[in-house]
């Protein structure tokens, strides 16, 4: 399990890149499922026009973002998809990292069942709504400690070549103007784990 201090790093962009290759696990309804993180997006709080907390916005939904790093931020997107984010930095600084894709490694039968699929495919868990569905994460898992028994991350010493981590603009945040072009999305398509 990653140490609680890991999530307190003040550089959300660094962490978003560093999370590529880490393993995200859930134990929900006594079903263990895990996947290697293969795509993330950083959201840099009050100064980032793409962030829910831009300009210091505080609502019932965004309040979790202001928590001390190391908790989940799960919200509903388009009234359909539940999206899982990792809150980082110290309390009061609303940084978060969206987990956009994983490579399933444990609980494959349960992941297939949750995703209503018959076999593993390349895109089974590519897309943030697919990630939460595969891992059993829902809105009840908002503001849950990532050092608990329900959702956690670990470092399995998976080595990914720096050249295999791609960088690009975030997806679906065109409303953010210039901030939408920032290279805050990290991903790898090299699945030689």
PAPAFI-829921 format. One line per field, with one value per residue (C-alpha): residue number from 0; residue in one letter; x, y, z. Coordinates in nm, 4 decimals. Example, Ala and Ser with C-alpha at 12.3 -4.5 7.8 and 13.67 -1.06 7.14 Angstrom:
REM residues 2
n: 0|1
res: A|S
east: 1.2300|1.3670
north: -0.4500|-0.1060
up: 0.7800|0.7140
REM end
This chain:
REM residues 193
n: 0|1|2|3|4|5|6|7|8|9|10|11|12|13|14|15|16|17|18|19|20|21|22|23|24|25|26|27|28|29|30|31|32|33|34|35|36|37|38|39|40|41|42|43|44|45|46|47|48|49|50|51|52|53|54|55|56|57|58|59|60|61|62|63|64|65|66|67|68|69|70|71|72|73|74|75|76|77|78|79|80|81|82|83|84|85|86|87|88|89|90|91|92|93|94|95|96|97|98|99|100|101|102|103|104|105|106|107|108|109|110|111|112|113|114|115|116|117|118|119|120|121|122|123|124|125|126|127|128|129|130|131|132|133|134|135|136|137|138|139|140|141|142|143|144|145|146|147|148|149|150|151|152|153|154|155|156|157|158|159|160|161|162|163|164|165|166|167|168|169|170|171|172|173|174|175|176|177|178|179|180|181|182|183|184|185|186|187|188|189|190|191|192
res: X|X|X|X|X|X|X|X|X|X|X|X|X|X|X|X|X|X|X|X|X|X|X|X|X|X|X|X|X|X|X|X|X|X|X|X|X|X|X|X|X|X|X|X|X|X|X|X|X|X|X|X|X|X|X|X|X|X|X|X|X|X|X|X|X|X|X|X|X|X|X|X|X|X|X|X|X|X|X|X|X|X|X|X|X|X|X|X|X|X|X|X|X|X|X|X|X|X|X|X|X|X|X|X|X|X|X|X|X|X|X|X|X|X|X|X|X|X|X|X|X|X|X|X|X|X|X|X|X|X|X|X|X|X|X|X|X|X|X|X|X|X|X|X|X|X|X|X|X|X|X|X|X|X|X|X|X|X|X|X|X|X|X|X|X|X|X|X|X|X|X|X|X|X|X|X|X|X|X|X|X|X|X|X|X|X|X|X|X|X|X|X|X
east: 0.0000|0.1300|0.2180|-0.0227|0.2572|0.2733|-0.0527|0.0677|0.3118|0.2415|0.3101|-0.0110|0.1327|0.4321|0.2006|-0.0264|0.2742|0.4144|0.0855|0.1312|0.2318|0.0952|-0.1794|-0.5273|-0.7196|-1.0667|-1.2279|-1.5963|-1.8621|-1.5767|-1.4604|-1.0940|-1.0220|-0.7033|-0.5581|-0.2391|-0.3010|-0.2319|-0.3871|-0.4331|-0.5175|-0.4001|-0.6305|-0.4448|-0.7081|-0.8082|-0.5752|-0.6831|-0.9883|-1.0552|-1.0797|-1.4094|-1.2435|-1.1312|-1.1423|-1.1911|-1.5344|-1.6698|-1.9909|-2.1316|-1.9742|-1.6296|-1.5825|-1.4003|-1.1310|-1.0309|-0.9578|-0.6082|-0.4553|-0.5152|-0.8917|-1.1128|-1.3146|-1.5961|-1.8522|-2.1213|-2.0438|-2.3233|-2.5616|-2.4287|-2.0616|-1.9065|-1.5502|-1.2776|-1.0145|-0.7333|-0.7167|-0.3601|-0.1713|-0.2388|-0.5814|-0.7306|-0.5531|-0.7974|-0.5685|-0.7001|-0.5974|-0.8563|-0.7874|-0.8799|-0.7667|-0.6342|-0.4964|-0.6854|-0.4639|-0.6783|-1.0408|-1.0760|-1.3935|-1.5587|-1.4322|-1.5820|-1.9104|-1.9265|-1.8410|-2.0964|-1.8221|-1.7276|-1.3547|-1.0709|-1.0229|-0.7788|-1.0442|-1.2294|-1.1076|-1.0051|-1.2185|-1.2837|-1.6432|-1.5233|-1.2585|-1.5100|-1.7538|-1.4801|-1.3589|-1.7064|-1.6579|-1.9701|-2.0773|-2.0816|-1.7021|-1.6555|-1.4204|-1.2946|-0.9415|-0.6987|-0.5173|-0.8135|-0.9482|-1.1912|-0.9791|-0.6003|-0.3005|0.0240|0.3585|0.4268|0.7624|0.6358|0.8980|0.7727|1.0269|1.0020|0.9708|0.6612|0.4681|0.2914|0.1744|-0.1133|-0.4016|-0.6869|-1.0049|-1.3446|-1.2386|-1.2550|-1.4469|-1.1200|-0.9660|-0.5866|-0.5865|-0.7489|-0.4248|-0.1980|-0.0092|-0.1684|-0.2756|-0.0363|-0.0811|0.0981|-0.0048|0.2906|0.1249|0.4316|0.3664
north: 0.0000|0.3461|0.5483|0.8233|1.0769|0.9877|1.1714|1.4927|1.5798|1.9375|1.8632|1.7124|1.6874|1.4881|1.2533|1.2038|1.0825|0.8823|0.6923|0.5298|0.1724|0.1783|-0.0718|0.0393|-0.2174|-0.2448|-0.4894|-0.4187|-0.6697|-0.9094|-0.9065|-0.8172|-0.6469|-0.4705|-0.3031|-0.1274|0.2435|0.3241|0.6699|0.9692|1.3393|1.6041|1.8820|2.1655|2.3203|2.6838|2.8024|2.5374|2.6353|2.2655|2.1845|2.1646|2.3821|2.6586|3.0009|2.8459|2.7030|2.5052|2.3101|1.9941|1.8045|1.9682|1.9804|1.6449|1.8005|2.0257|1.7277|1.6203|1.4149|1.0418|1.0170|0.9385|1.1989|1.0238|1.2246|1.1740|1.2875|1.3539|1.1946|0.8519|0.7821|0.7691|0.9012|0.8128|1.0691|1.0726|1.3836|1.5049|1.7803|1.9158|2.0001|2.3102|2.2720|2.1005|1.8981|1.5768|1.3114|1.1394|0.7716|0.7260|0.3690|0.0511|-0.2820|-0.5490|-0.7825|-0.9405|-1.0391|-1.0731|-1.2788|-1.0116|-0.7321|-0.9060|-0.9547|-0.5896|-0.4747|-0.7147|-0.8643|-1.2189|-1.1748|-0.9342|-0.6833|-0.3970|-0.1337|-0.3153|-0.0664|0.2279|0.5266|0.6600|0.5328|0.1850|0.1942|0.2591|0.0039|-0.2630|-0.1959|-0.1638|0.2009|0.4141|0.7434|0.5855|0.5631|0.9399|1.0696|0.7208|0.6815|0.5271|0.3678|0.1568|-0.1866|-0.0841|0.1147|0.1392|0.1787|-0.0118|-0.0084|-0.3482|-0.2267|-0.2308|-0.0577|0.1496|0.3089|0.6891|0.6916|0.4707|0.7330|0.9712|1.3205|1.5206|1.7565|1.6427|1.5098|1.6822|2.0111|2.2463|2.4966|2.5630|2.7625|2.7669|2.5378|2.2678|2.2518|2.1884|1.8551|1.7156|1.3764|1.0826|0.7402|0.4310|0.1802|-0.0456|-0.3289|-0.5490|-0.5773
up: 0.0000|-0.0853|0.2237|0.3276|0.2756|-0.0964|-0.1575|0.0105|-0.2688|-0.3817|-0.7513|-0.8886|-1.2410|-1.1146|-0.9253|-1.2257|-1.4235|-1.1314|-1.0900|-1.4313|-1.3451|-0.9895|-0.9042|-0.7993|-0.5927|-0.4486|-0.2108|-0.2552|-0.1471|-0.0640|-0.4275|-0.4783|-0.8105|-0.9228|-1.2265|-1.3288|-1.3895|-1.7549|-1.7967|-1.5666|-1.5788|-1.3318|-1.2113|-1.0421|-0.8179|-0.7934|-1.0732|-1.3266|-1.5337|-1.6035|-1.2307|-1.0454|-0.7801|-1.0189|-0.8584|-0.5148|-0.5979|-0.3036|-0.3384|-0.1838|-0.4742|-0.4676|-0.0898|-0.0970|-0.3180|-0.0288|0.1959|0.2949|0.0119|0.0190|-0.0243|-0.3208|-0.5078|-0.6945|-0.8874|-1.1482|-1.5028|-1.7567|-1.5080|-1.6082|-1.5360|-1.1913|-1.2142|-0.9638|-0.8670|-0.6139|-0.3951|-0.3421|-0.1588|0.1888|0.3257|0.1672|-0.1699|-0.4080|-0.6331|-0.7871|-1.0375|-1.2557|-1.3243|-1.6900|-1.7625|-1.6021|-1.7175|-1.5153|-1.3120|-1.0371|-1.0014|-1.3771|-1.3548|-1.1397|-1.3673|-1.6723|-1.4876|-1.3818|-1.7347|-1.8892|-2.1048|-2.1930|-2.2466|-2.1803|-2.4573|-2.5020|-2.4272|-2.1476|-1.8844|-2.1037|-2.0068|-1.6563|-1.6417|-1.7381|-1.4622|-1.1854|-1.3231|-1.3447|-0.9909|-0.8360|-0.7372|-0.7026|-0.5459|-0.1985|-0.2307|-0.2387|0.0335|0.1255|0.2612|0.0129|0.3050|0.4088|0.3249|0.0493|-0.1992|-0.2023|-0.4280|-0.4225|-0.5945|-0.7493|-0.8877|-1.2435|-1.4533|-1.7425|-1.9717|-1.9589|-2.3378|-2.3118|-2.1140|-2.3501|-2.2595|-2.4010|-2.3275|-2.1098|-2.2680|-2.2630|-2.1021|-2.4024|-2.1871|-1.9994|-2.2871|-2.2727|-1.9683|-2.1839|-2.3857|-2.0878|-2.1087|-1.7929|-1.9332|-1.9071|-2.0615|-2.1779|-2.4390|-2.3652|-2.1760|-2.1291|-1.7563
REM end
